[in-house]
Amino acid sequence: MVDFVAIDFETANKDAASAISLAAVTVENGKITKRAYSLIKPPTDFFEPEFIDIHGITPKMVEDKPTFDVLWPAIYERHLKGKLIIAHNAKFDMGVLKGMLEHYRIEVPSMSYACTVKIARKVWPELVNHKLNTVGNFLGYEFNHHQALDDAQVCAQIAVAAARQEQVDSMRELLEKLNLQTETFVGPTVDAQ
């Protein structure tokens, strides 16, 4: 079955521990069954102006929002636990996740993830590039790029479309057919105090 959770983060600046929004989109049997989105009060007040220009999220918009450590238990339990995680440019999103977990000294079990940039490069090599907006537009999706929920939904649709095109019934089969592997994310180890 084509089952996974697509995630997307937006950040305040270049620091991995500066997440200001997170979306998680659950896909079961090739269909989106659950969506979650939250703005996040970041650990820092520093917002790069060019980042605000990209995603439109300002310090004022997140000043009264929950911090990541408050949101994490529900995000993990309801969306990520036991699931394959995918992201478009997964190295970035998993890096933000690791940065946030390290900042708040949160320990989590290891999780498997895959990258839809790598999948798209194998399935649609003819595209001029494999950025989210390029692949999403190629597949006919109109979306608000750099809005985390929209981005996570398009990421999910890319994975589903790739599985359909490659005529496979699961993400495991898709990755095997494309000669790709899941990667393992290991959260930080937290010393007992």
Helices and strands as residue ranges (DSSP letters): E 4-11, E 19-28, E 31-39, H 49-55, H 59-62, H 68-75, I 76-80, E 85-87, H 90-103, E 111-115, H 116-123, H 132-138, H 148-165, H 171-177, E 183-185
